[in-house]
Amino acid sequence: MDEVGVVMNHGMYMVRLNDKDGTLVTIAPDGTVVKKEVNTFASFVRAIHVGKLGIWNRLMIDVAAIAIIILTGTGIYLSVKILRAQAKGKRRKIAA
């Protein structure tokens, strides 16, 4: 183990042991162990949530931001295209 990370969460201490399993131990304020979690996926998700992945965390945030921008732009483009087609259809009905 290289280092131990401690996070306070809703009155409980969440201690991350940096072992190969990504063990997370939840400790009550009185010192009793409430839960021990050896789930590598949950540990990975929690590491993303608290920003403990270093450059990878920043890279994932950048990719997500770019994806949001692209999805927003394409959504606006498609909405405008549909609204124009609907307006054109209404004009044709009125003219006919």
Jmol script that loads the backbone (N, CA, C; Angstrom):
load data "model"
ATOM      1  N   MET A   1       0.845  -1.189   0.000  1.00  0.00           N
ATOM      2  CA  MET A   1       0.000   0.000   0.000  1.00  0.00           C
ATOM      3  C   MET A   1       0.882   1.242   0.000  1.00  0.00           C
ATOM      4  N   ASP A   2       0.590   2.144  -0.913  1.00  0.00           N
ATOM      5  CA  ASP A   2       1.376   3.368  -1.001  1.00  0.00           C
ATOM      6  C   ASP A   2       0.834   4.452  -0.085  1.00  0.00           C
ATOM      7  N   GLU A   3      -0.467   4.675  -0.147  1.00  0.00           N
ATOM      8  CA  GLU A   3      -1.065   5.721   0.674  1.00  0.00           C
ATOM      9  C   GLU A   3      -2.505   5.352   0.972  1.00  0.00           C
ATOM     10  N   VAL A   4      -3.062   6.007   1.965  1.00  0.00           N
ATOM     11  CA  VAL A   4      -4.449   5.772   2.359  1.00  0.00           C
ATOM     12  C   VAL A   4      -5.188   7.089   2.214  1.00  0.00           C
ATOM     13  N   GLY A   5      -6.328   7.076   1.515  1.00  0.00           N
ATOM     14  CA  GLY A   5      -7.132   8.286   1.351  1.00  0.00           C
ATOM     15  C   GLY A   5      -8.333   8.238   2.270  1.00  0.00           C
ATOM     16  N   VAL A   6      -8.625   9.342   2.957  1.00  0.00           N
ATOM     17  CA  VAL A   6      -9.757   9.404   3.877  1.00  0.00           C
ATOM     18  C   VAL A   6     -10.693  10.517   3.425  1.00  0.00           C
ATOM     19  N   VAL A   7     -11.993  10.189   3.364  1.00  0.00           N
ATOM     20  CA  VAL A   7     -13.014  11.159   2.985  1.00  0.00           C
ATOM     21  C   VAL A   7     -14.124  11.095   4.012  1.00  0.00           C
ATOM     22  N   MET A   8     -14.608  12.254   4.482  1.00  0.00           N
ATOM     23  CA  MET A   8     -15.741  12.311   5.409  1.00  0.00           C
ATOM     24  C   MET A   8     -17.008  12.374   4.574  1.00  0.00           C
ATOM     25  N   ASN A   9     -17.948  11.460   4.825  1.00  0.00           N
ATOM     26  CA  ASN A   9     -19.162  11.383   4.029  1.00  0.00           C
ATOM     27  C   ASN A   9     -20.345  11.111   4.945  1.00  0.00           C
ATOM     28  N   HIS A  10     -21.201  12.106   5.153  1.00  0.00           N
ATOM     29  CA  HIS A  10     -22.413  11.982   5.974  1.00  0.00           C
ATOM     30  C   HIS A  10     -22.102  11.441   7.374  1.00  0.00           C
ATOM     31  N   GLY A  11     -21.076  11.952   7.997  1.00  0.00           N
ATOM     32  CA  GLY A  11     -20.734  11.545   9.353  1.00  0.00           C
ATOM     33  C   GLY A  11     -19.913  10.275   9.432  1.00  0.00           C
ATOM     34  N   MET A  12     -19.660   9.632   8.314  1.00  0.00           N
ATOM     35  CA  MET A  12     -18.856   8.408   8.287  1.00  0.00           C
ATOM     36  C   MET A  12     -17.521   8.715   7.618  1.00  0.00           C
ATOM     37  N   TYR A  13     -16.493   8.024   8.052  1.00  0.00           N
ATOM     38  CA  TYR A  13     -15.196   8.148   7.402  1.00  0.00           C
ATOM     39  C   TYR A  13     -15.080   7.033   6.376  1.00  0.00           C
ATOM     40  N   MET A  14     -14.744   7.394   5.152  1.00  0.00           N
ATOM     41  CA  MET A  14     -14.551   6.396   4.107  1.00  0.00           C
ATOM     42  C   MET A  14     -13.057   6.337   3.828  1.00  0.00           C
ATOM     43  N   VAL A  15     -12.443   5.226   4.185  1.00  0.00           N
ATOM     44  CA  VAL A  15     -11.003   5.069   4.062  1.00  0.00           C
ATOM     45  C   VAL A  15     -10.714   4.179   2.861  1.00  0.00           C
ATOM     46  N   ARG A  16      -9.995   4.713   1.904  1.00  0.00           N
ATOM     47  CA  ARG A  16      -9.631   3.935   0.720  1.00  0.00           C
ATOM     48  C   ARG A  16      -8.222   3.402   0.914  1.00  0.00           C
ATOM     49  N   LEU A  17      -8.117   2.080   0.899  1.00  0.00           N
ATOM     50  CA  LEU A  17      -6.816   1.442   0.990  1.00  0.00           C
ATOM     51  C   LEU A  17      -6.314   1.236  -0.434  1.00  0.00           C
ATOM     52  N   ASN A  18      -5.155   1.730  -0.734  1.00  0.00           N
ATOM     53  CA  ASN A  18      -4.629   1.616  -2.098  1.00  0.00           C
ATOM     54  C   ASN A  18      -3.935   0.272  -2.291  1.00  0.00           C
ATOM     55  N   ASP A  19      -4.727  -0.776  -2.187  1.00  0.00           N
ATOM     56  CA  ASP A  19      -4.205  -2.101  -2.477  1.00  0.00           C
ATOM     57  C   ASP A  19      -4.667  -2.509  -3.871  1.00  0.00           C
ATOM     58  N   LYS A  20      -4.307  -3.689  -4.310  1.00  0.00           N
ATOM     59  CA  LYS A  20      -4.653  -4.114  -5.675  1.00  0.00           C
ATOM     60  C   LYS A  20      -6.144  -4.290  -5.874  1.00  0.00           C
ATOM     61  N   ASP A  21      -6.911  -4.503  -4.800  1.00  0.00           N
ATOM     62  CA  ASP A  21      -8.358  -4.696  -4.904  1.00  0.00           C
ATOM     63  C   ASP A  21      -9.138  -3.398  -4.841  1.00  0.00           C
ATOM     64  N   GLY A  22      -8.510  -2.298  -4.446  1.00  0.00           N
ATOM     65  CA  GLY A  22      -9.227  -1.035  -4.292  1.00  0.00           C
ATOM     66  C   GLY A  22     -10.194  -1.076  -3.128  1.00  0.00           C
ATOM     67  N   THR A  23      -9.766  -1.618  -2.010  1.00  0.00           N
ATOM     68  CA  THR A  23     -10.631  -1.793  -0.848  1.00  0.00           C
ATOM     69  C   THR A  23     -11.063  -0.454  -0.274  1.00  0.00           C
ATOM     70  N   LEU A  24     -12.346  -0.350   0.061  1.00  0.00           N
ATOM     71  CA  LEU A  24     -12.895   0.841   0.695  1.00  0.00           C
ATOM     72  C   LEU A  24     -13.529   0.414   2.011  1.00  0.00           C
ATOM     73  N   VAL A  25     -13.087   1.015   3.099  1.00  0.00           N
ATOM     74  CA  VAL A  25     -13.607   0.683   4.420  1.00  0.00           C
ATOM     75  C   VAL A  25     -14.362   1.892   4.946  1.00  0.00           C
ATOM     76  N   THR A  26     -15.621   1.691   5.366  1.00  0.00           N
ATOM     77  CA  THR A  26     -16.423   2.763   5.946  1.00  0.00           C
ATOM     78  C   THR A  26     -16.394   2.602   7.457  1.00  0.00           C
ATOM     79  N   ILE A  27     -15.990   3.676   8.143  1.00  0.00           N
ATOM     80  CA  ILE A  27     -15.808   3.634   9.592  1.00  0.00           C
ATOM     81  C   ILE A  27     -16.706   4.678  10.237  1.00  0.00           C
ATOM     82  N   ALA A  28     -17.445   4.268  11.268  1.00  0.00           N
ATOM     83  CA  ALA A  28     -18.303   5.180  12.025  1.00  0.00           C
ATOM     84  C   ALA A  28     -17.428   6.076  12.893  1.00  0.00           C
ATOM     85  N   PRO A  29     -17.969   7.222  13.356  1.00  0.00           N
ATOM     86  CA  PRO A  29     -17.173   8.128  14.196  1.00  0.00           C
ATOM     87  C   PRO A  29     -16.644   7.483  15.478  1.00  0.00           C
ATOM     88  N   ASP A  30     -17.316   6.437  15.968  1.00  0.00           N
ATOM     89  CA  ASP A  30     -16.829   5.777  17.187  1.00  0.00           C
ATOM     90  C   ASP A  30     -15.722   4.765  16.900  1.00  0.00           C
ATOM     91  N   GLY A  31     -15.378   4.567  15.625  1.00  0.00           N
ATOM     92  CA  GLY A  31     -14.265   3.701  15.263  1.00  0.00           C
ATOM     93  C   GLY A  31     -14.654   2.309  14.792  1.00  0.00           C
ATOM     94  N   THR A  32     -15.933   1.975  14.832  1.00  0.00           N
ATOM     95  CA  THR A  32     -16.349   0.648  14.383  1.00  0.00           C
ATOM     96  C   THR A  32     -16.423   0.605  12.856  1.00  0.00           C
ATOM     97  N   VAL A  33     -16.052  -0.527  12.301  1.00  0.00           N
ATOM     98  CA  VAL A  33     -16.109  -0.714  10.853  1.00  0.00           C
ATOM     99  C   VAL A  33     -17.547  -1.025  10.470  1.00  0.00           C
ATOM    100  N   VAL A  34     -18.130  -0.169   9.649  1.00  0.00           N
ATOM    101  CA  VAL A  34     -19.518  -0.331   9.229  1.00  0.00           C
ATOM    102  C   VAL A  34     -19.594  -1.224   7.999  1.00  0.00           C
ATOM    103  N   LYS A  35     -18.684  -1.004   7.050  1.00  0.00           N
ATOM    104  CA  LYS A  35     -18.740  -1.741   5.791  1.00  0.00           C
ATOM    105  C   LYS A  35     -17.348  -1.822   5.192  1.00  0.00           C
ATOM    106  N   LYS A  36     -17.041  -2.968   4.597  1.00  0.00           N
ATOM    107  CA  LYS A  36     -15.789  -3.134   3.860  1.00  0.00           C
ATOM    108  C   LYS A  36     -16.168  -3.537   2.445  1.00  0.00           C
ATOM    109  N   GLU A  37     -15.723  -2.774   1.485  1.00  0.00           N
ATOM    110  CA  GLU A  37     -16.127  -2.966   0.094  1.00  0.00           C
ATOM    111  C   GLU A  37     -14.904  -3.288  -0.754  1.00  0.00           C
ATOM    112  N   VAL A  38     -14.928  -4.449  -1.377  1.00  0.00           N
ATOM    113  CA  VAL A  38     -13.834  -4.839  -2.267  1.00  0.00           C
ATOM    114  C   VAL A  38     -14.426  -5.014  -3.659  1.00  0.00           C
ATOM    115  N   ASN A  39     -14.876  -3.911  -4.217  1.00  0.00           N
ATOM    116  CA  ASN A  39     -15.489  -3.914  -5.538  1.00  0.00           C
ATOM    117  C   ASN A  39     -14.689  -2.952  -6.402  1.00  0.00           C
ATOM    118  N   THR A  40     -13.953  -3.489  -7.343  1.00  0.00           N
ATOM    119  CA  THR A  40     -13.072  -2.629  -8.137  1.00  0.00           C
ATOM    120  C   THR A  40     -13.856  -1.645  -8.996  1.00  0.00           C
ATOM    121  N   PHE A  41     -15.024  -2.059  -9.511  1.00  0.00           N
ATOM    122  CA  PHE A  41     -15.824  -1.133 -10.320  1.00  0.00           C
ATOM    123  C   PHE A  41     -16.343   0.013  -9.460  1.00  0.00           C
ATOM    124  N   ALA A  42     -16.891  -0.304  -8.276  1.00  0.00           N
ATOM    125  CA  ALA A  42     -17.389   0.740  -7.378  1.00  0.00           C
ATOM    126  C   ALA A  42     -16.249   1.653  -6.933  1.00  0.00           C
ATOM    127  N   SER A  43     -15.084   1.079  -6.710  1.00  0.00           N
ATOM    128  CA  SER A  43     -13.930   1.893  -6.333  1.00  0.00           C
ATOM    129  C   SER A  43     -13.534   2.831  -7.468  1.00  0.00           C
ATOM    130  N   PHE A  44     -13.604   2.341  -8.705  1.00  0.00           N
ATOM    131  CA  PHE A  44     -13.288   3.169  -9.869  1.00  0.00           C
ATOM    132  C   PHE A  44     -14.287   4.311 -10.007  1.00  0.00           C
ATOM    133  N   VAL A  45     -15.577   4.006  -9.865  1.00  0.00           N
ATOM    134  CA  VAL A  45     -16.617   5.033  -9.972  1.00  0.00           C
ATOM    135  C   VAL A  45     -16.447   6.071  -8.869  1.00  0.00           C
ATOM    136  N   ARG A  46     -16.160   5.623  -7.661  1.00  0.00           N
ATOM    137  CA  ARG A  46     -15.954   6.551  -6.549  1.00  0.00           C
ATOM    138  C   ARG A  46     -14.717   7.419  -6.794  1.00  0.00           C
ATOM    139  N   ALA A  47     -13.665   6.841  -7.361  1.00  0.00           N
ATOM    140  CA  ALA A  47     -12.453   7.612  -7.670  1.00  0.00           C
ATOM    141  C   ALA A  47     -12.749   8.689  -8.709  1.00  0.00           C
ATOM    142  N   ILE A  48     -13.603   8.365  -9.687  1.00  0.00           N
ATOM    143  CA  ILE A  48     -14.017   9.374 -10.671  1.00  0.00           C
ATOM    144  C   ILE A  48     -14.781  10.483  -9.967  1.00  0.00           C
ATOM    145  N   HIS A  49     -15.690  10.097  -9.072  1.00  0.00           N
ATOM    146  CA  HIS A  49     -16.557  11.057  -8.386  1.00  0.00           C
ATOM    147  C   HIS A  49     -15.766  12.056  -7.552  1.00  0.00           C
ATOM    148  N   VAL A  50     -14.743  11.590  -6.861  1.00  0.00           N
ATOM    149  CA  VAL A  50     -13.973  12.485  -5.992  1.00  0.00           C
ATOM    150  C   VAL A  50     -12.735  13.056  -6.680  1.00  0.00           C
ATOM    151  N   GLY A  51     -12.501  12.688  -7.943  1.00  0.00           N
ATOM    152  CA  GLY A  51     -11.390  13.270  -8.694  1.00  0.00           C
ATOM    153  C   GLY A  51     -10.033  12.725  -8.341  1.00  0.00           C
ATOM    154  N   LYS A  52      -9.931  11.446  -8.057  1.00  0.00           N
ATOM    155  CA  LYS A  52      -8.663  10.848  -7.648  1.00  0.00           C
ATOM    156  C   LYS A  52      -7.918  10.139  -8.775  1.00  0.00           C
ATOM    157  N   LEU A  53      -8.303  10.371 -10.026  1.00  0.00           N
ATOM    158  CA  LEU A  53      -7.662   9.659 -11.131  1.00  0.00           C
ATOM    159  C   LEU A  53      -6.598  10.490 -11.841  1.00  0.00           C
ATOM    160  N   GLY A  54      -6.305  11.663 -11.327  1.00  0.00           N
ATOM    161  CA  GLY A  54      -5.251  12.489 -11.905  1.00  0.00           C
ATOM    162  C   GLY A  54      -5.581  12.951 -13.314  1.00  0.00           C
ATOM    163  N   ILE A  55      -4.651  12.736 -14.243  1.00  0.00           N
ATOM    164  CA  ILE A  55      -4.821  13.199 -15.623  1.00  0.00           C
ATOM    165  C   ILE A  55      -5.983  12.491 -16.305  1.00  0.00           C
ATOM    166  N   TRP A  56      -6.265  11.244 -15.947  1.00  0.00           N
ATOM    167  CA  TRP A  56      -7.383  10.511 -16.549  1.00  0.00           C
ATOM    168  C   TRP A  56      -8.714  11.139 -16.178  1.00  0.00           C
ATOM    169  N   ASN A  57      -8.815  11.628 -14.953  1.00  0.00           N
ATOM    170  CA  ASN A  57     -10.051  12.289 -14.517  1.00  0.00           C
ATOM    171  C   ASN A  57     -10.290  13.543 -15.356  1.00  0.00           C
ATOM    172  N   ARG A  58      -9.252  14.330 -15.548  1.00  0.00           N
ATOM    173  CA  ARG A  58      -9.357  15.553 -16.345  1.00  0.00           C
ATOM    174  C   ARG A  58      -9.693  15.224 -17.800  1.00  0.00           C
ATOM    175  N   LEU A  59      -9.087  14.172 -18.331  1.00  0.00           N
ATOM    176  CA  LEU A  59      -9.350  13.759 -19.710  1.00  0.00           C
ATOM    177  C   LEU A  59     -10.807  13.321 -19.885  1.00  0.00           C
ATOM    178  N   MET A  60     -11.336  12.548 -18.925  1.00  0.00           N
ATOM    179  CA  MET A  60     -12.734  12.108 -19.013  1.00  0.00           C
ATOM    180  C   MET A  60     -13.690  13.291 -18.940  1.00  0.00           C
ATOM    181  N   ILE A  61     -13.377  14.274 -18.113  1.00  0.00           N
ATOM    182  CA  ILE A  61     -14.224  15.466 -18.010  1.00  0.00           C
ATOM    183  C   ILE A  61     -14.200  16.235 -19.326  1.00  0.00           C
ATOM    184  N   ASP A  62     -13.025  16.355 -19.941  1.00  0.00           N
ATOM    185  CA  ASP A  62     -12.922  17.048 -21.232  1.00  0.00           C
ATOM    186  C   ASP A  62     -13.714  16.322 -22.319  1.00  0.00           C
ATOM    187  N   VAL A  63     -13.598  15.008 -22.372  1.00  0.00           N
ATOM    188  CA  VAL A  63     -14.335  14.223 -23.373  1.00  0.00           C
ATOM    189  C   VAL A  63     -15.839  14.371 -23.154  1.00  0.00           C
ATOM    190  N   ALA A  64     -16.277  14.316 -21.891  1.00  0.00           N
ATOM    191  CA  ALA A  64     -17.708  14.474 -21.592  1.00  0.00           C
ATOM    192  C   ALA A  64     -18.194  15.865 -21.996  1.00  0.00           C
ATOM    193  N   ALA A  65     -17.396  16.891 -21.733  1.00  0.00           N
ATOM    194  CA  ALA A  65     -17.787  18.257 -22.094  1.00  0.00           C
ATOM    195  C   ALA A  65     -17.895  18.415 -23.610  1.00  0.00           C
ATOM    196  N   ILE A  66     -16.945  17.865 -24.337  1.00  0.00           N
ATOM    197  CA  ILE A  66     -16.994  17.943 -25.801  1.00  0.00           C
ATOM    198  C   ILE A  66     -18.209  17.186 -26.337  1.00  0.00           C
ATOM    199  N   ALA A  67     -18.498  16.024 -25.749  1.00  0.00           N
ATOM    200  CA  ALA A  67     -19.674  15.248 -26.173  1.00  0.00           C
ATOM    201  C   ALA A  67     -20.962  16.024 -25.917  1.00  0.00           C
ATOM    202  N   ILE A  68     -21.046  16.702 -24.776  1.00  0.00           N
ATOM    203  CA  ILE A  68     -22.236  17.504 -24.460  1.00  0.00           C
ATOM    204  C   ILE A  68     -22.397  18.636 -25.473  1.00  0.00           C
ATOM    205  N   ILE A  69     -21.299  19.292 -25.816  1.00  0.00           N
ATOM    206  CA  ILE A  69     -21.353  20.382 -26.798  1.00  0.00           C
ATOM    207  C   ILE A  69     -21.820  19.857 -28.155  1.00  0.00           C
ATOM    208  N   ILE A  70     -21.261  18.729 -28.588  1.00  0.00           N
ATOM    209  CA  ILE A  70     -21.652  18.152 -29.883  1.00  0.00           C
ATOM    210  C   ILE A  70     -23.119  17.734 -29.870  1.00  0.00           C
ATOM    211  N   LEU A  71     -23.557  17.054 -28.807  1.00  0.00           N
ATOM    212  CA  LEU A  71     -24.953  16.619 -28.729  1.00  0.00           C
ATOM    213  C   LEU A  71     -25.912  17.804 -28.694  1.00  0.00           C
ATOM    214  N   THR A  72     -25.536  18.861 -27.989  1.00  0.00           N
ATOM    215  CA  THR A  72     -26.378  20.061 -27.952  1.00  0.00           C
ATOM    216  C   THR A  72     -26.473  20.692 -29.338  1.00  0.00           C
ATOM    217  N   GLY A  73     -25.344  20.828 -30.005  1.00  0.00           N
ATOM    218  CA  GLY A  73     -25.338  21.420 -31.347  1.00  0.00           C
ATOM    219  C   GLY A  73     -26.158  20.621 -32.341  1.00  0.00           C
ATOM    220  N   THR A  74     -25.997  19.302 -32.343  1.00  0.00           N
ATOM    221  CA  THR A  74     -26.770  18.481 -33.279  1.00  0.00           C
ATOM    222  C   THR A  74     -28.252  18.483 -32.921  1.00  0.00           C
ATOM    223  N   GLY A  75     -28.575  18.555 -31.642  1.00  0.00           N
ATOM    224  CA  GLY A  75     -29.981  18.637 -31.229  1.00  0.00           C
ATOM    225  C   GLY A  75     -30.636  19.919 -31.701  1.00  0.00           C
ATOM    226  N   ILE A  76     -29.921  21.031 -31.577  1.00  0.00           N
ATOM    227  CA  ILE A  76     -30.454  22.315 -32.051  1.00  0.00           C
ATOM    228  C   ILE A  76     -30.614  22.281 -33.569  1.00  0.00           C
ATOM    229  N   TYR A  77     -29.624  21.751 -34.267  1.00  0.00           N
ATOM    230  CA  TYR A  77     -29.694  21.656 -35.733  1.00  0.00           C
ATOM    231  C   TYR A  77     -30.909  20.837 -36.169  1.00  0.00           C
ATOM    232  N   LEU A  78     -31.111  19.678 -35.553  1.00  0.00           N
ATOM    233  CA  LEU A  78     -32.247  18.830 -35.928  1.00  0.00           C
ATOM    234  C   LEU A  78     -33.581  19.483 -35.577  1.00  0.00           C
ATOM    235  N   SER A  79     -33.642  20.185 -34.451  1.00  0.00           N
ATOM    236  CA  SER A  79     -34.879  20.878 -34.072  1.00  0.00           C
ATOM    237  C   SER A  79     -35.229  21.967 -35.075  1.00  0.00           C
ATOM    238  N   VAL A  80     -34.239  22.748 -35.477  1.00  0.00           N
ATOM    239  CA  VAL A  80     -34.474  23.811 -36.461  1.00  0.00           C
ATOM    240  C   VAL A  80     -34.918  23.205 -37.786  1.00  0.00           C
ATOM    241  N   LYS A  81     -34.301  22.114 -38.178  1.00  0.00           N
ATOM    242  CA  LYS A  81     -34.663  21.446 -39.432  1.00  0.00           C
ATOM    243  C   LYS A  81     -36.124  20.975 -39.387  1.00  0.00           C
ATOM    244  N   ILE A  82     -36.537  20.384 -38.286  1.00  0.00           N
ATOM    245  CA  ILE A  82     -37.919  19.905 -38.139  1.00  0.00           C
ATOM    246  C   ILE A  82     -38.896  21.076 -38.108  1.00  0.00           C
ATOM    247  N   LEU A  83     -38.562  22.127 -37.378  1.00  0.00           N
ATOM    248  CA  LEU A  83     -39.454  23.291 -37.301  1.00  0.00           C
ATOM    249  C   LEU A  83     -39.625  23.952 -38.667  1.00  0.00           C
ATOM    250  N   ARG A  84     -38.553  24.033 -39.443  1.00  0.00           N
ATOM    251  CA  ARG A  84     -38.652  24.605 -40.794  1.00  0.00           C
ATOM    252  C   ARG A  84     -39.546  23.744 -41.686  1.00  0.00           C
ATOM    253  N   ALA A  85     -39.396  22.426 -41.584  1.00  0.00           N
ATOM    254  CA  ALA A  85     -40.225  21.526 -42.398  1.00  0.00           C
ATOM    255  C   ALA A  85     -41.692  21.647 -42.001  1.00  0.00           C
ATOM    256  N   GLN A  86     -41.974  21.773 -40.701  1.00  0.00           N
ATOM    257  CA  GLN A  86     -43.360  21.937 -40.250  1.00  0.00           C
ATOM    258  C   GLN A  86     -43.941  23.259 -40.746  1.00  0.00           C
ATOM    259  N   ALA A  87     -43.164  24.325 -40.677  1.00  0.00           N
ATOM    260  CA  ALA A  87     -43.633  25.631 -41.154  1.00  0.00           C
ATOM    261  C   ALA A  87     -43.884  25.588 -42.660  1.00  0.00           C
ATOM    262  N   LYS A  88     -43.020  24.922 -43.397  1.00  0.00           N
ATOM    263  CA  LYS A  88     -43.192  24.791 -44.845  1.00  0.00           C
ATOM    264  C   LYS A  88     -44.464  24.005 -45.159  1.00  0.00           C
ATOM    265  N   GLY A  89     -44.736  22.958 -44.388  1.00  0.00           N
ATOM    266  CA  GLY A  89     -45.952  22.168 -44.573  1.00  0.00           C
ATOM    267  C   GLY A  89     -47.206  22.973 -44.287  1.00  0.00           C
ATOM    268  N   LYS A  90     -47.165  23.817 -43.264  1.00  0.00           N
ATOM    269  CA  LYS A  90     -48.317  24.673 -42.939  1.00  0.00           C
ATOM    270  C   LYS A  90     -48.569  25.682 -44.055  1.00  0.00           C
ATOM    271  N   ARG A  91     -47.473  26.243 -44.602  1.00  0.00           N
ATOM    272  CA  ARG A  91     -47.621  27.199 -45.700  1.00  0.00           C
ATOM    273  C   ARG A  91     -48.225  26.528 -46.937  1.00  0.00           C
ATOM    274  N   ARG A  92     -47.849  25.295 -47.192  1.00  0.00           N
ATOM    275  CA  ARG A  92     -48.408  24.557 -48.339  1.00  0.00           C
ATOM    276  C   ARG A  92     -49.902  24.296 -48.146  1.00  0.00           C
ATOM    277  N   LYS A  93     -50.298  23.965 -46.906  1.00  0.00           N
ATOM    278  CA  LYS A  93     -51.720  23.719 -46.618  1.00  0.00           C
ATOM    279  C   LYS A  93     -52.542  24.980 -46.838  1.00  0.00           C
ATOM    280  N   ILE A  94     -52.002  26.106 -46.379  1.00  0.00           N
ATOM    281  CA  ILE A  94     -52.719  27.378 -46.515  1.00  0.00           C
ATOM    282  C   ILE A  94     -52.833  27.759 -47.994  1.00  0.00           C
ATOM    283  N   ALA A  95     -51.773  27.533 -48.762  1.00  0.00           N
ATOM    284  CA  ALA A  95     -51.767  27.892 -50.186  1.00  0.00           C
ATOM    285  C   ALA A  95     -52.679  26.975 -51.012  1.00  0.00           C
ATOM    286  N   ALA A  96     -52.903  25.767 -50.550  1.00  0.00           N
ATOM    287  CA  ALA A  96     -53.700  24.814 -51.343  1.00  0.00           C
ATOM    288  C   ALA A  96     -55.169  24.973 -51.192  1.00  0.00           C
TER     289      ALA A  96
END
end "model"
wireframe off; spacefill off
backbone 0.3
color backbone group
